[in-house]
Amino acid sequence: MTTPAWHGVLVATALPLRSDDRTDDLAADFDGYAEHVRWLAANGCDGVVPNGSLGEYQTLTPDERARVVTTAIEAAPAGFTVMPGVAAYGAAEARRWAEQAAEAGAPVVMLLPPNAYRADRRAVIGHYREVAKAGLPVVAYNNPFDTKVDLVPDLLAELHGEGLIVAVKEFSGDVRRLYRITEAAPGLDVLAGSDDVALELAIAGSPGWVSGYPNAFPDACVRLWKAARDGDLATALPLYRTLHPLLRWDSQTEFVQAIKLSMDIVGRYGGPARPPRVPLTDEHEAIVRQATEKALAEGLS
């Protein structure tokens, strides 16, 4: 059987931004992004998720956002998944981004519920119905902290039962959710969405991890995931303990800046984030730097 495109370690990619001396703006470095996609593939990752929150999609122009997708697809080797995020304030706009992804050759997209307001159940279902019209498989993204909409198990079951979603990126941080979701919606894949509960969800049978920290430590994260999925805790737990001080940043407000700083420290270009994000405080920078340098000292990459 062919492995579904949304299985394995899919990296929510950071987007390199560089100063433009002509405008004082931060311009997207598409050549650098293409190289990063190829590097992640060479280091064992199974795919990338461009235009997620880590990719700062909210700050991109429409042209930039479209080019991020085409750049990733053109850089991806055969068999390497590109699953664009297609979140938008309106369902029609999200559908158009899904259509753009389909035209570019993406096999699947990832979709938040409506995020302009606290949508009710009817609005959430209508949102996913609209985006499903693009014809691609949809992975729902449950992030109740940022969207204020919780894709609870029975709602996911309804979406899945109607054929609107094939999987969910579960970011609630509640490891008990996987069991409730799989009971309510047999056949719906529950992907680990929070880096700091990846081991727990892998042990529970999650078939995939949509993750941020492989941007800096792809080999270690892939080894962690595979060992945990195989039940090899003698390998997985030491890796998890070393990485966990970093993985928990994925659930913090400053996750973009933290992951980009770790990239800089390990020798990958992370660079700055676009406003309204601001640099880490000195205290937070010191914490991220210490944890990253400790992982490097232990031979992780």
N, C-alpha and C positions, 0 to 999 in steps of 0.2 A: 504493500500500500504506500501511496505517496504521503509523505509527512506534510501536514497542513502548514501553510506558510507562516502562521503565527506561533508555531511551536519553537522551542529552543530559547537561546539568549538573544533577545532583540534589544539593541542599544538605543535608548532615547538620546539622540545625538545633540551635543552642544554645537553651536554655530560659531566659527571663528569670525570675529569682528576686528577690524583694524582701523586706525585713525586715518582719515582722509584729510591731507594737509590743505586741500582746496576749500573744504567746507567745514572743517572741524567736527564732522560727523564720524560715526563709526560705520564703516562700510563692510558689507558681507564679503568675506574672502571665499569665493566659490571654488577656486583651484585648491585652496587649503582644505575646504570641506570635502572635496572629491578625494583628496589624498587620505583624509581621515577615515572616510568610508572604506577605502581599499585596505588601510592599515587594520581596521577592526575586523574585516573579513580575514586577513592574513593571520590574525591572532586568535582565530577560532570562534568568533561570534557568528551567529546564524542570520543576523539581519540588523537593520536600523529602522528607527522611527523618527523621520524628519518632521519638523514643525510640531513637535510637542512643546510643553512648557519649557523644558530645558533648552529647546532650540529658539526660545524667545519669539515664538510666532506672533504674539500679540503686538510686537513692535515692528514687524516687517511690513513693507509695502506689498501690495498684491503681486507686483512683478518679482520682488525678491522671494516671496513665499512660493510662487510657482517655480521659480528657478531652483530653489532648494530641492524640490521634488525631482525635477528633471536631472539635476546634477547627481543626486544620490542614485537614481536609476541608471544613469550612464556609467557611473563609477562601479556599480555593483557587479561582482563576478557572477557567473552562472550559478543558480541555486541559492543565491543570497537574497533574502527578503528585504524589500523596501515597503514599509507599512506607514504611509503618511498619516499624520494627524490632520483631521479635517474639521476641527472645532471652529465654531463661529457663533456670533450672536444670534443669527437667524437661521432657521432650517433651510431656507432656499439657498443662502450663501454656503452653508455646510454641504448641501447637495452639489453645488457648483464645484467646490473643492474636491469632492469625491469624484466628480466627472473629470476634472483635470487630472487627478491621480490615475484614473482608468485610462485616459487618453495617453498618459505618459508611460503606461505599462505596469503600474503597481498591481499586485495581486490581491490586496486587502487594504482596508483603511481602519483607523482608530477614531472613535467619536465620543466626545463628552456629551452629556445631556445639555439641554439649553443652559447657557451660563450668563445670560443677561439679567435673569431674575430667578426667584425661587419657583421653578415650574412645578405644576401639579402633575399627577399621574397621566391625565389625558394629554397634556402638552408634551410630556416626555415621549409617550408612545407615538404621537403625531410627528415629533421631531425625527425619531428613528425610521418611521415609515417614509418620510420625505427623502432622507438620505439613502435609504435602501433602493430608491428608484434609479440610482446611478448604476446599479447592477453588480457592485463589488461586495464580497463578504465584509461584514462590519464587526469589528471588535469594540464593544462598549468600554467606556472608561469610567469607572466609579471613583470619583474624587469628591466626596461630600463636603470636604473642608473648603475647597475653593468654589465649587458650584452651588453649595447649599442644597443640593439635590442628592439624595441617597438612593442609589439603585439597589433597593433591598431585594432579597432572594425571590419573593413572589412576583415582583415587577420584572426582574430579569427572566423569570420563567415565562411570563407573558410575552415579553419581547422575543425570546427564543422560540416559543411555541408558534408565534406568528411568522417565524422565519426571518426576522429582522436582524438578528445578531448570531454570530458563531462562537463568540467568546467574550469574556469580560476581563479587563485589567482591573484587579481588585486593589484599591489603594486605601481602604478604610483602616488598615493596620490590625484589624481583628482577625486573627488566624482561624477563629471558629466559623467565619463566614463561608469558607470553602466548603465545609461539610453541609451547611444549610443550603447553599446554592446548588450543589450537586444532587442533593435530595429533592429540591424543588424543581430543578431543571436538568434531568439526566441528559447527557450529551453536550451540555454547554461547557466549554473549556474555561477554567478559572485560572488566569495568568497571575503570577506574582507581580504586584505593581509597586510595592514599597520595598526598597532595597533591604531594609533592616528586619524584614520578616521572610526573606527569600528562602532561607534554610527550612523554616517551619512549613512553608507552603510546598516546597519541593518534596519534603518527606511525606506530606499529605497527598501527593500525587499530582500537583500542578504540572502541566506539560510545557510551561513557558514562563519566562521572566522578562518583563519589560523594565529595563534597568538603566540607571544613570552612571554608576561608578565604573563600568567597563570603559567609559571614555578615558579613564586614567589607568585602570588596572584590568585590561581585558582578559589576559591569560589567567590571572588569579580568580577572577569572577567566573569564568567559564569552568575552570577546574572545580571551584566550589559548587556550582550548580550541578555539574555532572556527577560529582561524588555524592551530593545530597540526594539526587534523584535515584542513584544506584544503591542507596542505603549504606554508603561507605562513610560512616561518621568519623572514623579514625582519620580520614583525610579531610572531610568537610569541616569538622568543628574547629580545628586549629586555624584553618583559613578564615572561618567566620569570625572567630574571636579577634584575629588580627585586623580584619577589615571592618568589623562592626563600628568602631568609633568614626569611621568614614561613612559607612552605609547609612547610618542614622541621619546624616545631613540631608539625604534625599527627601526626608519628610519635614525639613525645616524651611522657613520662609526664604533663607539665603542659599537654597540648594544650588542655584545656578552659579553664584559666585564661588561657593565652596568647591564644586566639582571643577570649575574652570581653574581655580587656584591649584588643585591637585594635579591637573593636567600640566600646568606650567612647571610644577616642582618635578614631575617625573620626566620632563623633557618633551612633552607634547604641547603645542600652542593652545592655551585656553583663552587667555586674553581677557579683556574687559567685557562687561555686560552693558547693554543699552539702558539708558534711563527709562523708567523711573528707578530701576535698580541702581544701587550705589555700592561702592566697594565695601568689603567686610570691615568690621571694626578691628582694631588691633588685637583685641582679645580673641575674637573668632578666628582671625587669620592665624594667630599663634596656635590655636587648638587644631585647626586643619593642617597646618604645616607640620606640627609634631606628629600627628597620626599618619600623615602621608610619608614622612621621613622614616617613621618606625616600620611601616609596611615595606618600604624600599630596603631598609637595613636587614629585613628578614628575607630578602630575596624575591619579593613579589613584584610582578610586572603585569 
